[in-house]
Amino acid sequence: ISALISGCAQFTIDNKIIGNIITFLGIILVIFSAIRNLFKWQDLWIKYRSTSEMLKREKFLFMTKSGVYKNENEAFNTFVERIEGILAIESENWIEINTNVA
């Protein structure tokens, strides 16, 4: 988008209104980029999706008694331990993302 704004700037030689619109769009772009970086929405979304997929995988393995859940006696305990491990990692990642100042 910033390349488009820069490219449009060449057409503002004689038209002040278009120049003002392009300037306004540039300012809005910078503000939105700063807000996005401040709240780290993209990084958090990627981490949340990753965690969601790991939890789904564990759920389906447990429901089908596959993989590490083959042992009927310890299946539920193993399931809980693995889910808690995933959630602990998610919590650590959240703290890391939200405390790092870049």
KOLZAZA-689256 format. One line per 2 residues: for each residue y, z, x of N, C-alpha, C, O, CB. Coordinates in nm, 4 decimals. Glycine has a CB too. Layout:
N
Y Z X Y Z X Y Z X Y Z X Y Z X | ...
***
This chain:
102
-0.1194 0.0000 0.0838 0.0000 0.0000 0.0000 0.1243 0.0000 0.0872 0.2222 -0.0677 0.0560 0.0006 0.1214 -0.0947 | 0.1211 0.0753 0.1960 0.2398 0.0791 0.2818 0.2671 -0.0582 0.3426 0.3828 -0.0947 0.3634 0.2225 0.1839 0.3932
0.1611 -0.1349 0.3714 0.1815 -0.2701 0.4235 0.2460 -0.3587 0.3176 0.3296 -0.4430 0.3498 0.0479 -0.3311 0.4702 | 0.2080 -0.3404 0.1927 0.2681 -0.4165 0.0838 0.4154 -0.3825 0.0682 0.4981 -0.4713 0.0469 0.1940 -0.3900 -0.0470
0.4482 -0.2557 0.0787 0.5882 -0.2140 0.0679 0.6698 -0.2728 0.1822 0.7813 -0.3205 0.1608 0.5994 -0.0603 0.0677 | 0.6162 -0.2696 0.3009 0.6864 -0.3280 0.4156 0.7023 -0.4784 0.3988 0.8067 -0.5344 0.4322 0.6114 -0.2972 0.5461
0.5987 -0.5437 0.3471 0.6052 -0.6876 0.3257 0.7075 -0.7250 0.2201 0.7730 -0.8286 0.2314 0.4698 -0.7402 0.2864 | 0.7218 -0.6430 0.1187 0.8193 -0.6694 0.0124 0.9624 -0.6461 0.0599 1.0562 -0.7002 0.0013 0.7902 -0.5816 -0.1089
0.9798 -0.5691 0.1614 1.1141 -0.5367 0.2096 1.1899 -0.6604 0.2547 1.3129 -0.6621 0.2495 1.1061 -0.4375 0.3237 | 1.1202 -0.7630 0.2984 1.1877 -0.8841 0.3446 1.2552 -0.9604 0.2307 1.3435 -1.0423 0.2560 1.0886 -0.9746 0.4148
1.2161 -0.9354 0.1074 1.2750 -1.0054 -0.0065 1.3987 -0.9348 -0.0626 1.4536 -0.9785 -0.1638 1.1718 -1.0205 -0.1154 | 1.4425 -0.8280 0.0005 1.5533 -0.7496 -0.0526 1.6870 -0.7850 0.0092 1.7845 -0.7123 -0.0096 1.5267 -0.6046 -0.0322
1.6938 -0.8938 0.0816 1.8166 -0.9311 0.1509 1.9330 -0.9445 0.0533 2.0420 -0.8938 0.0800 1.7969 -1.0619 0.2273 | 1.9115 -1.0123 -0.0597 2.0202 -1.0370 -0.1541 2.0105 -0.9537 -0.2817 2.1045 -0.9527 -0.3612 2.0231 -1.1821 -0.1902
1.9008 -0.8852 -0.3024 1.8810 -0.8135 -0.4277 1.8730 -0.6638 -0.4020 1.7722 -0.6143 -0.3515 1.7540 -0.8626 -0.4988 | 1.9773 -0.5928 -0.4360 1.9848 -0.4489 -0.4099 1.8880 -0.3698 -0.4991 1.8345 -0.2677 -0.4560 2.1283 -0.3992 -0.4314
1.8652 -0.4154 -0.6217 1.7750 -0.3442 -0.7132 1.6328 -0.3443 -0.6579 1.5659 -0.2410 -0.6577 1.7778 -0.4085 -0.8541 | 1.5868 -0.4595 -0.6113 1.4517 -0.4671 -0.5536 1.4421 -0.3794 -0.4296 1.3400 -0.3143 -0.4074 1.4152 -0.6132 -0.5184
1.5471 -0.3771 -0.3493 1.5492 -0.2909 -0.2312 1.5367 -0.1446 -0.2683 1.4662 -0.0693 -0.2011 1.6767 -0.3128 -0.1520 | 1.6044 -0.1031 -0.3749 1.5956 0.0358 -0.4207 1.4567 0.0686 -0.4737 1.4049 0.1778 -0.4503 1.7000 0.0626 -0.5288
1.3967 -0.0261 -0.5450 1.2611 -0.0048 -0.5970 1.1621 0.0097 -0.4818 1.0757 0.0974 -0.4843 1.2189 -0.1216 -0.6896 | 1.1747 -0.0757 -0.3818 1.0847 -0.0689 -0.2665 1.1029 0.0622 -0.1915 1.0050 0.1232 -0.1485 1.1088 -0.1874 -0.1722
1.2258 0.1054 -0.1757 1.2518 0.2335 -0.1095 1.1897 0.3475 -0.1889 1.1262 0.4360 -0.1316 1.4035 0.2566 -0.0927 | 1.2080 0.3456 -0.3211 1.1507 0.4488 -0.4076 0.9985 0.4513 -0.3977 0.9386 0.5585 -0.3894 1.1933 0.4262 -0.5528
0.9354 0.3333 -0.3985 0.7898 0.3270 -0.3856 0.7428 0.3833 -0.2512 0.6407 0.4518 -0.2443 0.7417 0.1824 -0.4014 | 0.8168 0.3545 -0.1461 0.7832 0.4095 -0.0147 0.7895 0.5607 -0.0132 0.7022 0.6264 0.0436 0.8761 0.3539 0.0909
0.8930 0.6168 -0.0759 0.9076 0.7626 -0.0822 0.7938 0.8247 -0.1629 0.7363 0.9257 -0.1224 1.0438 0.8007 -0.1441 | 0.7618 0.7642 -0.2766 0.6517 0.8142 -0.3602 0.5197 0.8104 -0.2836 0.4401 0.9040 -0.2921 0.6400 0.7312 -0.4900
0.4967 0.7038 -0.2098 0.3739 0.6914 -0.1316 0.3627 0.8025 -0.0277 0.2563 0.8618 -0.0102 0.3685 0.5550 -0.0631 | 0.4710 0.8295 0.0395 0.4706 0.9355 0.1409 0.4456 1.0717 0.0762 0.3711 1.1531 0.1307 0.6044 0.9370 0.2183
0.5067 1.0970 -0.0389 0.4879 1.2253 -0.1075 0.3429 1.2421 -0.1523 0.2837 1.3479 -0.1313 0.5824 1.2360 -0.2287 | 0.2853 1.1388 -0.2137 0.1457 1.1470 -0.2580 0.0495 1.1633 -0.1407 -0.0486 1.2369 -0.1508 0.1086 1.0227 -0.3379
0.0763 1.0962 -0.0315 -0.0098 1.1106 0.0871 -0.0024 1.2521 0.1421 -0.1040 1.3088 0.1824 0.0305 1.0095 0.1964 | 0.1164 1.3088 0.1439 0.1327 1.4462 0.1935 0.0607 1.5454 0.1034 -0.0049 1.6372 0.1525 0.2816 1.4828 0.2035
0.0723 1.5279 -0.0275 0.0044 1.6183 -0.1213 -0.1464 1.6066 -0.1068 -0.2171 1.7073 -0.1057 0.0460 1.5878 -0.2664 | -0.1958 1.4836 -0.0956 -0.3395 1.4633 -0.0800 -0.3911 1.5313 0.0469 -0.4959 1.5958 0.0453 -0.3721 1.3133 -0.0766
-0.3173 1.5166 0.1555 -0.3583 1.5795 0.2807 -0.3453 1.7310 0.2752 -0.4253 1.8026 0.3354 -0.2760 1.5251 0.3957 | -0.2458 1.7797 0.2040 -0.2258 1.9242 0.1937 -0.3420 1.9915 0.1221 -0.3932 2.0935 0.1683 -0.0954 1.9546 0.1209
-0.3834 1.9351 0.0104 -0.4896 1.9963 -0.0684 -0.6294 1.9490 -0.0299 -0.7276 2.0039 -0.0799 -0.4663 1.9687 -0.2131 | -0.6416 1.8503 0.0559 -0.7687 1.8007 0.1104 -0.8692 1.7649 0.0015 -0.9878 1.7959 0.0131 -0.8296 1.9045 0.2028
-0.8214 1.6995 -0.1042 -0.9082 1.6644 -0.2152 -1.0227 1.5750 -0.1735 -1.1352 1.5934 -0.2202 -0.8291 1.5976 -0.3227 | -0.9973 1.4795 -0.0873 -1.1023 1.3860 -0.0473 -1.2121 1.4587 0.0309 -1.3307 1.4379 0.0052 -1.0431 1.2714 0.0376
-1.1733 1.5430 0.1251 -1.2730 1.6167 0.2035 -1.3564 1.7086 0.1145 -1.4785 1.7158 0.1283 -1.2044 1.6987 0.3138 | -1.2894 1.7784 0.0235 -1.3615 1.8686 -0.0662 -1.4561 1.7919 -0.1580 -1.5683 1.8363 -0.1824 -1.2629 1.9504 -0.1494
-1.4118 1.6774 -0.2088 -1.4964 1.5983 -0.2975 -1.6219 1.5528 -0.2254 -1.7309 1.5590 -0.2824 -1.4197 1.4776 -0.3514 | -1.6095 1.5074 -0.1021 -1.7255 1.4627 -0.0248 -1.8232 1.5777 -0.0047 -1.9441 1.5602 -0.0197 -1.6815 1.4055 0.1114
-1.7716 1.6941 0.0289 -1.8585 1.8113 0.0489 -1.9258 1.8521 -0.0823 -2.0450 1.8827 -0.0834 -1.7771 1.9301 0.1060 | -1.8509 1.8528 -0.1924 -1.9088 1.8906 -0.3210 -2.0188 1.7938 -0.3636 -2.1229 1.8363 -0.4138 -1.8003 1.8964 -0.4280
-1.9965 1.6649 -0.3442 -2.0977 1.5663 -0.3807 -2.2231 1.5840 -0.2960 -2.3350 1.5737 -0.3463 -2.0425 1.4242 -0.3647 | -2.2037 1.6106 -0.1682 -2.3179 1.6318 -0.0790 -2.3992 1.7533 -0.1245 -2.5220 1.7479 -0.1312 -2.2702 1.6507 0.0671
-2.3307 1.8608 -0.1552 -2.3983 1.9821 -0.2021 -2.4696 1.9564 -0.3341 -2.5824 2.0016 -0.3538 -2.2978 2.0975 -0.2179 | -2.4054 1.8853 -0.4232 -2.4658 1.8532 -0.5523 -2.5961 1.7755 -0.5345 -2.6957 1.8038 -0.6011 -2.3679 1.7727 -0.6382
-2.5945 1.6789 -0.4455 -2.7153 1.5992 -0.4228 -2.8259 1.6824 -0.3586 -2.9432 1.6632 -0.3904 -2.6832 1.4783 -0.3347 | -2.7911 1.7735 -0.2698 -2.8932 1.8607 -0.2098 -2.9546 1.9521 -0.3156 -3.0756 1.9742 -0.3163 -2.8323 1.9452 -0.0953
-2.8702 2.0055 -0.4058 -2.9213 2.0920 -0.5118 -3.0114 2.0150 -0.6078 -3.1143 2.0670 -0.6510 -2.8058 2.1556 -0.5884 | -2.9740 1.8921 -0.6416 -3.0581 1.8094 -0.7283 -3.1937 1.7839 -0.6642 -3.2971 1.7892 -0.7308 -2.9889 1.6763 -0.7593
-3.1922 1.7562 -0.5342 -3.3181 1.7286 -0.4633 -3.4104 1.8494 -0.4697 -3.5294 1.8363 -0.4986 -3.2907 1.6904 -0.3160 | -3.3546 1.9676 -0.4424 -3.4360 2.0895 -0.4468 -3.4901 2.1126 -0.5872 -3.6056 2.1518 -0.6037 -3.3537 2.2114 -0.4009
-3.4074 2.0886 -0.6880 -3.4509 2.1061 -0.8269 -3.5705 2.0168 -0.8585 -3.6691 2.0627 -0.9163 -3.3354 2.0755 -0.9235 | -3.5620 1.8901 -0.8207 -3.6708 1.7973 -0.8526 -3.7963 1.8267 -0.7714 -3.9077 1.8120 -0.8217 -3.6262 1.6540 -0.8281
-3.7789 1.8683 -0.6460 -3.8961 1.9082 -0.5671 -3.9648 2.0288 -0.6312 -4.0876 2.0336 -0.6393 -3.8552 1.9410 -0.4214 | -3.8859 2.1255 -0.6764 -3.9416 2.2455 -0.7390 -4.0102 2.2117 -0.8706 -4.1203 2.2596 -0.8979 -3.8317 2.3495 -0.7625
-3.9453 2.1296 -0.9516 -4.0022 2.0964 -1.0829 -4.1322 2.0174 -1.0717 -4.2196 2.0293 -1.1576 -3.9017 2.0171 -1.1646 | -4.1454 1.9379 -0.9678 -4.2668 1.8575 -0.9506 -4.3684 1.9243 -0.8579 -4.4747 1.8686 -0.8307 -4.2307 1.7202 -0.8961
-4.3352 2.0427 -0.8104 -4.4243 2.1175 -0.7185 -4.4592 2.0326 -0.5972 -4.5752 2.0245 -0.5569 -4.5544 2.1616 -0.7911 | -4.3566 1.9687 -0.5391 -4.3748 1.8826 -0.4228 -4.3187 1.9491 -0.2980 -4.2466 2.0486 -0.3056 -4.3079 1.7465 -0.4454
-4.3530 1.8922 -0.1833 -4.2974 1.9403 -0.0563 -4.3302 2.0860 -0.0301 -4.4462 2.1270 -0.0354 -4.1475 1.9216 -0.0548 | -4.2269 2.1635 -0.0019 -4.2466 2.3046 0.0317 -4.2846 2.3892 -0.0889 -4.3151 2.5073 -0.0727 -4.1216 2.3603 0.0944
-4.2837 2.3329 -0.2090 -4.3126 2.4067 -0.3313 -4.4559 2.3901 -0.3799 -4.4866 2.4217 -0.4948 -4.2188 2.3638 -0.4389 | -4.5429 2.3410 -0.2938 -4.6829 2.3203 -0.3325 -4.7552 2.4524 -0.3575 -4.8433 2.4600 -0.4433 -4.7562 2.2412 -0.2244
-4.7189 2.5544 -0.2841 -4.7817 2.6854 -0.2993 -4.7296 2.7510 -0.4271 -4.6134 2.7912 -0.4338 -4.7539 2.7758 -0.1751 | -4.8149 2.7614 -0.5271 -4.7754 2.8150 -0.6574 -4.7242 2.9592 -0.6488 -4.6332 2.9963 -0.7229 -4.8929 2.8084 -0.7533
-4.7802 3.0396 -0.5609 -4.7440 3.1812 -0.5542 -4.6041 3.2035 -0.5003 -4.5344 3.2936 -0.5469 -4.8426 3.2555 -0.4687 | -4.5616 3.1246 -0.4043 -4.4330 3.1460 -0.3384 -4.3278 3.0406 -0.3759 -4.2193 3.0397 -0.3177 -4.4526 3.1465 -0.1886
-4.3572 2.9533 -0.4703 -4.2676 2.8422 -0.5020 -4.1300 2.8897 -0.5478 -4.0280 2.8408 -0.4992 -4.3296 2.7549 -0.6092 | -4.1269 2.9848 -0.6413 -3.9982 3.0286 -0.6938 -3.9164 3.1003 -0.5872 -3.7958 3.0781 -0.5765 -4.0186 3.1197 -0.8141
-3.9804 3.1857 -0.5087 -3.9084 3.2564 -0.4023 -3.8521 3.1579 -0.2997 -3.7385 3.1728 -0.2548 -4.0014 3.3579 -0.3328 | -3.9305 3.0591 -0.2636 -3.8847 2.9566 -0.1698 -3.7678 2.8790 -0.2288 -3.6700 2.8494 -0.1601 -3.9996 2.8607 -0.1338
-3.7793 2.8465 -0.3577 -3.6719 2.7746 -0.4266 -3.5410 2.8533 -0.4211 -3.4365 2.7984 -0.3861 -3.7109 2.7472 -0.5729 | -3.5470 2.9791 -0.4550 -3.4265 3.0631 -0.4549 -3.3677 3.0741 -0.3143 -3.2462 3.0642 -0.2971 -3.4587 3.2035 -0.5099
-3.4520 3.0942 -0.2149 -3.4030 3.1054 -0.0774 -3.3349 2.9771 -0.0315 -3.2301 2.9818 0.0328 -3.5178 3.1398 0.0169 | -3.3942 2.8628 -0.0643 -3.3355 2.7350 -0.0220 -3.2051 2.7065 -0.0950 -3.1103 2.6566 -0.0344 -3.4339 2.6209 -0.0458
-3.1989 2.7372 -0.2240 -3.0747 2.7183 -0.3004 -2.9656 2.8093 -0.2453 -2.8519 2.7658 -0.2271 -3.0977 2.7469 -0.4515 | -2.9988 2.9326 -0.2193 -2.8999 3.0257 -0.1629 -2.8525 2.9781 -0.0260 -2.7351 2.9939 0.0074 -2.9594 3.1677 -0.1516
-2.9414 2.9205 0.0527 -2.9019 2.8649 0.1823 -2.8025 2.7506 0.1672 -2.7040 2.7430 0.2407 -3.0246 2.8166 0.2582 | -2.8287 2.6614 0.0715 -2.7368 2.5504 0.0463 -2.6011 2.6028 0.0015 -2.4978 2.5546 0.0481 -2.7946 2.4548 -0.0595
-2.6000 2.7001 -0.0877 -2.4739 2.7565 -0.1369 -2.3974 2.8295 -0.0264 -2.2744 2.8263 -0.0236 -2.5008 2.8521 -0.2530 | -2.4692 2.8946 0.0636 -2.4030 2.9620 0.1758 -2.3354 2.8596 0.2671 -2.2231 2.8810 0.3128 -2.5047 3.0467 0.2562
-2.4035 2.7498 0.2930 -2.3452 2.6440 0.3762 -2.2221 2.5857 0.3073 -2.1210 2.5602 0.3725 -2.4494 2.5323 0.4046 | -2.2299 2.5646 0.1763 -2.1151 2.5126 0.1009 -1.9960 2.6077 0.1111 -1.8822 2.5640 0.1284 -2.1531 2.4910 -0.0471
-2.0224 2.7354 0.1006 -1.9149 2.8342 0.1116 -1.8514 2.8319 0.2501 -1.7292 2.8388 0.2625 -1.9681 2.9743 0.0809 | -1.9332 2.8222 0.3535 -1.8812 2.8137 0.4901 -1.7970 2.6880 0.5086 -1.6905 2.6927 0.5703 -1.9963 2.8156 0.5916
-1.8447 2.5754 0.4553 -1.7695 2.4499 0.4655 -1.6364 2.4592 0.3937 -1.5353 2.4100 0.4437 -1.8507 2.3341 0.4087 | -1.6351 2.5220 0.2768 -1.5110 2.5365 0.2007 -1.4100 2.6191 0.2793 -1.2921 2.5844 0.2862 -1.5384 2.6017 0.0639
-1.4567 2.7277 0.3378 -1.3674 2.8128 0.4176 -1.3150 2.7344 0.5377 -1.1964 2.7428 0.5698 -1.4410 2.9417 0.4648 | -1.4011 2.6591 0.6035 -1.3609 2.5812 0.7200 -1.2556 2.4768 0.6834 -1.1551 2.4627 0.7531 -1.4825 2.5134 0.7825
-1.2781 2.4045 0.5754 -1.1835 2.3007 0.5333 -1.0489 2.3615 0.4956 -0.9440 2.3066 0.5293 -1.2403 2.2210 0.4149 | -1.0518 2.4737 0.4265 -0.9280 2.5313 0.3746 -0.8554 2.6212 0.4726 -0.7428 2.6623 0.4443 -0.9570 2.6081 0.2517
-0.9143 2.6535 0.5861 -0.8434 2.7337 0.6858 -0.7964 2.6522 0.8051 -0.7074 2.6958 0.8782 -0.9317 2.8451 0.7336 | -0.8550 2.5341 0.8262 -0.8114 2.4488 0.9368 -0.6783 2.3847 0.9015 -0.6618 2.3275 0.7938 -0.9175 2.3402 0.9688
-0.5854 2.3951 0.9922 -0.4556 2.3301 0.9749 -0.4523 2.2134 1.0697 -0.4556 2.2303 1.1916 -0.3359 2.4282 1.0008 | -0.4458 2.0933 1.0123 -0.4482 1.9734 1.0963 -0.3143 1.9046 1.0938 -0.2968 1.8014 1.1587 -0.5573 1.8771 1.0509
***
